[in-house]
Amino acid sequence: VDPVKQSRLVEMSAFSERPEQARDIANAMVKFYIEENLSGKLAMTQQAASWIQGKIGEVKDRLTRSELQFEVVKLRKELAKLNEKYLPKHPKVLRAQTRLKTLEDQLGPDRMKELTQGSLPVLYAELEREVESNRKIYDSMLGRLKETMASQGMEDTNVVVIDPAEAPKKPVAPRVLLNLILNACQAMGERG
């Protein structure tokens, strides 16, 4: 393998007593290099996809939790309006209370403590922003995962064969004339 000066090219050559075998060896070496290059890229893509999938799980959990918290605050706000309008035993009030209790149970006592601090309108605005932010992050990561998964099937390499190896027309070794001249020079040097 010889790099071509001032370019991004390399010249691949192989030596054998049979010209066809030399050609086949050089072409096989190039093919192997391309396959290894693709294999390395595929491994990196799979590793990236695996990492993104792990992170998506975390972001999805945060999104689900923030949506539940937002739903609780929204229901509390709605229930406050219903209590102003209806008596405590009204079906709309009872349905809202049942739904609120179900959501609070899903969140658990630790998360509910967070929702008892601060005023309802402030919590509502904060959670609305948090849900929107978490949803954007989740959608972005999901899009990135889809791109990564799609690129797994693509065979893309930066290695291109410009000219495949050809069988030499004449032997490149031994160089008989050059060897004769060198031997003659050496013999003269030993005599003199």
DRENZA-749574 format. One record per residue: x, y, z of N, C-alpha, C, O in turn; residue number from 1; residue in one letter. Coordinates in pm, whole numbers, plus 50000, padded with zeros to 5 digits. Each point is the difference from the previous one (the first is absolute). Layout:
REM residues N
     npx     npy     npz    capx    capy    capz     cpx     cpy     cpz     opx     opy     opz   seq   type
       X       Y       Z       X       Y       Z       X       Y       Z       X       Y       Z   NUM      a
...
REM end
This chain:
REM residues 192
     npx     npy     npz    capx    capy    capz     cpx     cpy     cpz     opx     opy     opz   seq   type
   50086   49883   50000   49914   50117   50000   50090   50123   50000   50081   50019   50091     1      v
   49904   50063   49807   50081   50121   49987   49910   50121   49985   49920   50004   49906     2      d
   50090   50095   50185   49920   50122   49983   50050   50080   49879   50120   50008   49975     3      p
   49786   50050   49951   50034   50086   49888   50019   50140   50057   49909   50052   50066     4      v
   50208   50010   49910   50033   50129   50060   49900   50107   49960   49950   50003   49887     5      k
   50021   50084   50209   49911   50115   49984   49863   49960   49949   49940   50069   49918     6      q
   50010   49818   50131   49864   49956   49968   49951   49912   50115   50075   49971   50093     7      s
   49801   49988   49897   49945   49908   50101   49991   49860   49941   49921   49917   50047     8      r
   50158   50057   49853   50000   49871   49933   50111   49911   50053   50101   50047   50052     9      l
   49878   49824   49934   50105   49904   50029   50006   49903   49883   49900   49972   49933    10      v
   50220   49978   50044   50019   49902   49893   50023   49865   50067   50087   49986   50086    11      e
   49835   49918   49872   50008   49867   50057   50065   49909   49896   49960   49999   49884    12      m
   50141   49925   50159   50064   49907   49906   50033   49870   50073   50012   49997   50123    13      s
   50001   49898   49799   50034   49869   50057   50097   49931   49904   49996   50025   49879    14      a
   50089   49890   50174   50099   49931   49919   49975   49850   50005   49970   49943   50105    15      f
   50042   49995   49778   49986   49855   49989   50067   49957   49870   50022   50080   49910    16      s
   50009   49793   50082   50060   49947   49878   49898   49997   49886   50036   50008   49883    17      e
   49835   49981   50154   49896   49996   49898   49928   50135   49996   49953   50045   50105    18      r
   50037   50022   49781   49938   50132   49989   49855   50004   50051   49961   50094   50068    19      p
   49960   49804   49899   49860   49997   50042   49988   49993   50153   49912   50061   50060    20      e
   50179   49864   49999   49999   49987   50145   50035   50133   50066   49939   50037   50101    21      q
   50157   50036   49845   50036   50132   50052   49880   50093   49993   49971   50072   50096    22      a
   49958   49927   49789   49880   50083   49984   49895   49962   50105   49944   50088   50065    23      r
   50030   49783   49950   49897   49953   50093   50034   50035   50145   49912   50035   50079    24      d
   50215   49955   49956   50043   50035   50136   49976   50148   50027   49945   50036   50105    25      i
   50095   50051   49801   49981   50144   50018   49852   50035   50011   49961   50076   50088    26      a
   49956   49868   49825   49856   50028   50005   49937   49946   50129   49911   50063   50057    27      n
   50135   49820   49988   49948   49943   50125   50038   50087   50120   49919   50017   50091    28      a
   50202   50037   49909   50042   50088   50110   49913   50125   50005   49960   50043   50108    29      m
   50009   50014   49776   49914   50119   49995   49859   49966   50049   49941   50074   50078    30      v
   50007   49814   49876   49866   49958   50041   49995   49979   50151   49904   50041   50066    31      k
   50197   49895   49989   50006   49976   50145   50003   50134   50075   49931   50016   50101    32      f
   50149   50077   49852   50010   50131   50065   49863   50070   49999   49959   50056   50102    33      y
   49971   49942   49787   49869   50064   49990   49901   49934   50097   49925   50069   50069    34      i
   50076   49798   49934   49910   49929   50091   50030   50032   50145   49908   50016   50081    35      e
   50219   49992   49954   50037   50035   50138   49957   50143   50033   49955   50028   50111    36      e
   50060   50062   49794   49959   50139   50018   49849   50006   50027   49955   50068   50093    37      n
   49967   49860   49826   49855   49996   50019   49963   49936   50133   49910   50047   50070    38      l
   50159   49848   49965   49973   49930   50125   50024   50093   50119   49921   50001   50095    39      s
   50187   50075   49901   50030   50095   50107   49893   50107   50012   49959   50036   50111    40      g
   49995   50015   49775   49895   50102   50002   49870   49943   50053   49928   50066   50074    41      k
   50041   49811   49888   49878   49936   50048   50005   49981   50151   49901   50022   50069    42      l
   50212   49937   49982   50016   49981   50145   49981   50133   50073   49935   50003   50105    43      a
   50121   50105   49842   49984   50131   50063   49853   50043   49997   49950   50055   50098    44      m
   49982   49920   49791   49858   50036   49988   49916   49921   50100   49910   50055   50063    45      t
   50120   49817   49950   49926   49917   50096   50023   50046   50143   49908   50000   50082    46      q
   50214   50039   49948   50032   50049   50134   49926   50131   50027   49946   50020   50109    47      q
   50050   50068   49792   49928   50127   50015   49850   49974   50020   49937   50063   50085    48      a
   50007   49846   49837   49858   49968   50012   49968   49944   50139   49898   50034   50059    49      a
   50188   49882   49991   49981   49942   50132   50003   50109   50108   49917   50000   50091    50      s
   50177   50091   49899   50011   50110   50097   49875   50087   49995   49945   50037   50104    51      w
   50011   49997   49774   49881   50085   49985   49877   49931   50057   49918   50064   50065    52      i
   50070   49806   49911   49885   49927   50055   49996   50006   50152   49894   50015   50059    53      q
   50222   49974   50004   50006   50012   50146   49958   50138   50048   49926   50013   50097    54      g
   50122   50088   49834   49965   50138   50037   49853   50029   49973   49936   50074   50076    55      k
   50010   49869   49817   49858   50022   49969   49912   49947   50112   49899   50062   50035    56      i
   50140   49825   50023   49924   49945   50112   49995   50097   50117   49895   50020   50062    57      g
   50220   50041   49969   50006   50098   50109   49914   50121   49970   49925   50047   50086    58      e
   50085   50004   49792   49924   50119   49961   49850   49968   49999   49919   50083   50041    59      v
   50045   49797   49912   49859   49959   49998   49945   49995   50142   49887   50041   50024    60      k
   50191   49908   50071   49956   49996   50140   49977   50142   50054   49901   50026   50067    61      d
   50194   50064   49902   49984   50139   50045   49876   50064   49937   49927   50073   50067    62      r
   50051   49900   49806   49884   50055   49930   49871   49947   50062   49908   50077   50026    63      l
   50085   49794   49997   49879   49940   50058   49973   50058   50139   49886   50033   50033    64      t
   50219   49978   50046   49984   50055   50136   49953   50146   49995   49909   50038   50074    65      r
   50151   50041   49840   49961   50141   49992   49858   50014   49944   49927   50090   50041    66      s
   50034   49822   49866   49862   50004   49948   49900   49966   50110   49894   50062   50011    67      e
   50140   49837   50070   49911   49964   50112   49988   50116   50100   49891   50034   50044    68      l
   50223   50025   49990   49998   50113   50094   49918   50116   49944   49924   50063   50072    69      q
   50093   49964   49799   49926   50108   49936   49850   49968   50001   49918   50088   50024    70      f
   50048   49788   49949   49859   49958   49999   49938   50017   50139   49885   50043   50012    71      e
   50191   49925   50093   49950   50018   50137   49973   50147   50028   49894   50035   50054    72      v
   50200   50050   49911   49983   50144   50025   49883   50055   49918   49922   50083   50047    73      v
   50067   49871   49830   49890   50043   49914   49866   49957   50059   49904   50077   50001    74      k
   50090   49800   50049   49876   49952   50061   49967   50076   50129   49884   50029   50027    75      l
   50217   50003   50050   49978   50079   50122   49941   50136   49964   49908   50048   50066    76      r
   50146   50011   49830   49951   50130   49953   49855   49987   49954   49916   50085   50032    77      k
   50056   49809   49894   49863   49975   49952   49906   49974   50117   49887   50050   50002    78      e
   50159   49870   50095   49918   49969   50117   49968   50125   50081   49890   50013   50053    79      l
   50205   50079   49955   49975   50126   50072   49888   50078   49932   49914   50057   50067    80      a
   50087   49944   49801   49893   50069   49925   49867   49928   50018   49896   50065   50017    81      k
   50107   49801   49981   49876   49923   50018   49942   50021   50140   49878   50007   50016    82      l
   50208   50002   50084   49953   50022   50138   49934   50136   50018   49912   50017   50084    83      n
   50132   50080   49836   49938   50132   50005   49861   49996   49936   49911   50076   50039    84      e
   50071   49836   49865   49879   49996   49919   49896   49899   50053   49880   50025   49992    85      k
   50169   49859   50063   49910   49892   50039   50019   49963   50147   50096   50040   50066    86      y
   49807   49884   49981   50007   49946   50136   50098   49882   50003   50026   49941   49895    87      l
   50028   50023   50222   50099   49891   50010   49951   49864   49948   50083   49919   49960    88      p
   49788   50054   50039   49949   49869   49956   49960   49999   49852   49948   49900   49951    89      k
   50076   50207   49979   49965   50007   49857   50084   49898   49922   50118   49983   50030    90      h
   49824   49948   49869   50073   49897   49924   50129   50051   49936   50098   49926   49994    91      p
   49904   50196   49958   50122   50054   49938   50111   50015   50104   50117   49971   49972    92      k
   49847   50073   50147   50097   50016   50109   50051   49863   50042   50120   49981   50020    93      v
   49789   49923   49994   50039   49865   50043   50091   49933   49896   50099   49936   50036    94      l
   49869   50080   49835   50085   49942   49894   50139   50061   50004   50100   49929   49989    95      r
   49906   50203   50026   50131   50068   50004   50080   49954   50123   50121   49980   49990    96      a
   49813   50003   50123   50068   49954   50122   50053   49857   49982   50111   49969   50043    97      q
   49809   49944   49895   50041   49862   49976   50121   49995   49908   50097   49929   50027    98      t
   49896   50148   49866   50112   50005   49904   50126   50055   50068   50110   49949   49978    99      r
   49872   50154   50104   50113   50060   50071   50063   49900   50096   50122   49990   50009   100      l
   49795   49936   50062   50051   49899   50095   50079   49891   49926   50105   49956   50047   101      k
   49845   50003   49837   50068   49898   49919   50138   50049   49956   50099   49927   50010   102      t
   49906   50196   49943   50128   50057   49955   50097   50018   50116   50119   49973   49986   103      l
   49830   50072   50127   50086   50018   50117   50059   49866   50046   50116   49993   50042   104      e
   49803   49902   49951   50049   49866   50036   50109   49954   49904   50098   49938   50041   105      d
   49886   50094   49829   50102   49963   49901   50132   50072   50026   50107   49942   49981   106      q
   49884   50182   50061   50122   50078   50024   50073   49955   50126   50123   49998   50003   107      l
   49803   49968   50100   50062   49959   50126   50018   50119   50093   49996   50115   49956   108      g
   50023   49857   50172   50005   50108   50100   50119   50095   49984   49987   50119   50026   109      p
   50128   49831   49931   50117   50087   49986   49977   50108   49895   50030   50118   50022   110      d
   49916   49842   49864   49973   50096   49891   49886   50094   50037   49997   50115   49955   111      r
   49910   49837   50127   49887   50084   50039   50046   50113   50092   49944   50110   49996   112      m
   50159   49864   50086   50052   50106   50088   50050   50118   49917   49981   50116   50038   113      k
   50083   49853   49847   50050   50107   49913   49886   50089   49949   50018   50119   49977   114      e
   49865   49820   50005   49887   50074   49943   49918   50076   50103   49905   50070   49963   115      l
   50129   49918   50164   49926   50073   50103   50069   50132   50034   49945   50083   50071   116      t
   50176   49934   49877   50074   50123   50027   49976   50101   49889   50006   49966   49882   117      q
   49966   50156   50155   49981   50107   49902   49854   50013   49960   49916   49916   50031   118      g
   50056   50193   49899   49863   50027   49959   49965   49920   49875   50088   49963   49922   119      s
   49784   50011   50062   49952   49918   49889   50034   50062   49863   50047   49928   49912   120      l
   49930   50202   50067   50034   50057   49868   50149   49993   49967   50038   49980   49885   121      p
   50047   50038   50217   50145   49994   49976   50041   49857   49967   50075   49978   49905   122      v
   49875   49925   50172   50029   49859   49973   49952   49960   49860   50068   49929   49927   123      l
   49814   50118   50039   49942   49970   49869   50094   50048   49888   50031   49925   49908   124      y
   50012   50198   50101   50089   50058   49897   50134   49926   49994   50051   49971   49892   125      a
   50006   49999   50226   50129   49929   50005   49989   49862   49937   50084   49960   49919   126      e
   49812   49967   50119   49984   49864   49950   49965   49998   49851   50041   49909   49927   127      l
   49885   50191   50029   49969   50008   49857   50128   50017   49919   50018   49937   49896   128      e
   50073   50150   50152   50129   50019   49933   50085   49873   50007   50065   49963   49903   129      r
   49933   49971   50212   50079   49878   50018   49952   49889   49906   50081   49930   49938   130      e
   49788   50054   50050   49944   49899   49910   50040   50031   49856   50042   49911   49926   131      v
   49944   50215   50036   50036   50040   49863   50148   49976   49972   50036   49950   49893   132      e
   50048   50085   50202   50145   49981   49985   50034   49851   49991   50076   49958   49912   133      s
   49869   49962   50179   50027   49856   49998   49949   49935   49872   50064   49908   49947   134      n
   49823   50139   50003   49945   49943   49876   50092   50034   49881   50022   49916   49913   135      r
   50030   50206   50083   50091   50038   49892   50128   49916   50004   50049   49953   49897   136      k
   50005   50028   50223   50121   49918   50015   49972   49857   49957   50078   49938   49927   137      i
   49809   50009   50118   49963   49862   49964   49984   49985   49849   50053   49907   49940   138      y
   49873   50186   49998   49979   49994   49855   50131   50011   49924   50022   49932   49900   139      d
   50065   50156   50148   50130   50018   49936   50083   49871   50008   50058   49958   49901   140      s
   49946   49982   50217   50077   49876   50017   49939   49885   49921   50072   49916   49945   141      m
   49796   50080   50048   49933   49897   49922   50034   50016   49852   50024   49901   49930   142      l
   49977   50223   50023   50039   50026   49861   50144   49959   49974   50031   49942   49896   143      g
   50056   50088   50198   50141   49963   49986   50017   49847   49998   50080   49947   49924   144      r
   49843   49986   50160   50006   49854   50002   49953   49943   49865   50061   49907   49947   145      l
   49833   50149   50000   49949   49953   49870   50105   50021   49890   50021   49913   49916   146      k
   50045   50203   50087   50107   50027   49902   50113   49899   50016   50050   49945   49901   147      e
   49989   50030   50222   50110   49908   50027   49963   49859   49956   50081   49930   49940   148      t
   49796   50028   50092   49956   49866   49961   49993   49988   49847   50035   49897   49944   149      m
   49921   50209   49990   49991   49997   49854   50138   49992   49937   50019   49934   49898   150      a
   50078   50134   50163   50135   49998   49943   50071   49867   50021   50101   49973   49935   151      s
   49846   49942   50155   50061   49869   50021   49992   49915   49875   50091   49922   49971   152      q
   49801   50093   49954   49983   49918   49881   50075   50052   49879   50012   49929   49900   153      g
   50037   50193   50109   50069   50058   49885   50146   49961   50000   50068   50009   50102   154      m
   49979   49948   49785   50141   49968   49988   50070   50120   49938   50001   50017   49878   155      e
   50054   50065   50207   50066   50122   49955   50144   49996   50048   50028   49979   50118   156      d
   50063   50040   49790   50140   50000   50036   50071   50112   49926   49956   50043   49894   157      t
   50151   50003   50162   50078   50105   49934   50110   49939   49915   50087   50072   49950   158      n
   49911   49797   50033   50101   49930   49921   49938   49967   49864   49895   49937   49992   159      v
   50172   50106   49903   49952   49976   49864   50115   49944   49919   50112   50050   50007   160      v
   49861   49848   49915   50101   49944   49911   49995   50079   49871   49899   50000   49929   161      v
   50211   50069   50039   50006   50078   49877   50033   49910   49883   49932   50003   49897   162      i
   50172   49918   50118   50039   49903   49897   50025   49866   50067   50090   49989   50083   163      d
   49831   49909   49883   50029   49869   50059   50133   49948   49946   50044   50037   49891   164      p
   50019   49877   50185   50129   49944   49960   49985   49920   49872   49900   49932   49978   165      a
   50202   50076   49939   50004   49922   49876   50123   49911   50004   50099   50030   50066   166      e
   49892   49860   49863   50116   49911   49992   50109   50071   49920   49972   50055   49893   167      a
   50152   49945   50156   50108   50068   49926   50025   49931   49865   49987   49879   49986   168      p
   50050   50203   49915   50027   49947   49866   50137   49932   49994   50021   49904   49926   169      k
   50072   50147   50154   50133   49940   50003   50045   49991   50147   49949   50074   50084   170      k
   50143   49840   49946   50045   49985   50139   50066   50129   50050   50071   50069   49927   171      p
   49904   49962   50201   50064   50116   50061   50126   49959   50074   50081   50085   50039   172      v
   49936   49789   49980   50120   49950   50066   50030   49862   49944   49905   49932   49961   173      a
   50211   50023   50030   50124   50075   50024   50030   50092   49882   49959   49974   49887   174      p
   50112   50132   50141   50042   50095   49897   50140   49957   49952   50102   50038   50057   175      r
   49897   49884   49841   50123   49935   49953   50105   50102   49959   50115   49990   50042   176      v
   49847   50108   49877   50097   50098   49951   50059   50079   50117   50122   50020   50006   177      l
   49795   50024   50085   50047   50077   50116   50095   49913   50085   50104   50048   50044   178      l
   49859   49827   49978   50084   49909   50078   50136   49978   49933   50102   49995   50068   179      n
   49900   49991   49798   50126   49981   49927   50091   50122   50015   50120   49987   50024   180      l
   49821   50131   49962   50078   50125   50012   50056   50012   50142   50118   50033   50017   181      i
   49800   49941   50084   50046   50009   50139   50110   49899   50029   50097   50031   50069   182      l
   49887   49848   49881   50103   49896   50020   50131   50040   49930   50108   49977   50055   183      n
   49882   50080   49826   50120   50043   49928   50072   50110   50077   50122   49998   50012   184      a
   49803   50097   50040   50059   50110   50079   50067   49945   50125   50110   50043   50037   185      c
   49825   49864   50027   50055   49942   50122   50130   49923   49968   50097   50008   50075   186      q
   49904   49919   49815   50118   49922   49962   50115   50094   49969   50114   49972   50038   187      a
   49862   50139   49893   50103   50097   49969   50054   50064   50127   50119   50027   50011   188      m
   49792   49998   50084   50040   50060   50125   50089   49907   50081   50088   50046   50072   189      g
   49890   49826   49919   50079   49904   50075   50140   49984   49937   50096   49970   50071   190      e
   49917   50047   49801   50128   49986   49932   50088   50123   50024   50122   49991   50011   191      r
   49813   50121   49996   50078   50121   49997   50043   50050   50129   50067   50103   50007   192      g
REM end
